[in-house]
Amino acid sequence: MMIEMIETASWLGQWEIEIKEQNKVKEIIPLEHNLITDAGLNMICDMLSGAITDAKIKYIALGKGTAAPANTDTKLGSEQFRKTVTSQNKDPVTAGKLYTELYIADTEANTFKCEEIGWFAGTGATASTNSGICIARILYSRQKASTESWTIRRTDTISRG
């Protein structure tokens, strides 16, 4: 007797933003789904095939581009600010769950209206504009005030089914 087993997997990316003013929570943008780009999916394939060994999310960038996110996105529409990820942690209980966080101080990213956010990974991801593999991009429209700090949180869940 032969038993056939078919297993599938999925990658869910979600984000939220906590906005503080004078160290007090002013607003929380709750978890939202984001688009995983073709470049992000191909990065995972390349990692599994051994073509690359570095798929770490290293930078988060803000921009002024307003075009809808597309599967084919490889960069932001108009990148204005980029910063190294502040922290990254695997969930200690749930398999396949990763949390990535970026803190933007009140003195940073105040000179433009944010319209988009992107997450950049791999060895090519550096402090330089448009570098690295754009694994995800979202639209988020807000003028960051010089009195606000933002914490951008991303949750990636790789799961069965």
Secondary structure, 3 states (H helix, E strand, C coil): CCCCCCCCEEEEEEEEEEEEECCEEEEEEEEEECEECHHHHHHHHHHHHCCCCCCCEEEEEEECCCCCCCCCCCCCCCEEEEEECCEEEECCCCCCEEEEEEEECCCCCCCCEEEEEEEEECCCCCCCCCCCEEEEEEEEEEECCCCEEEEEEEEEEEEEC
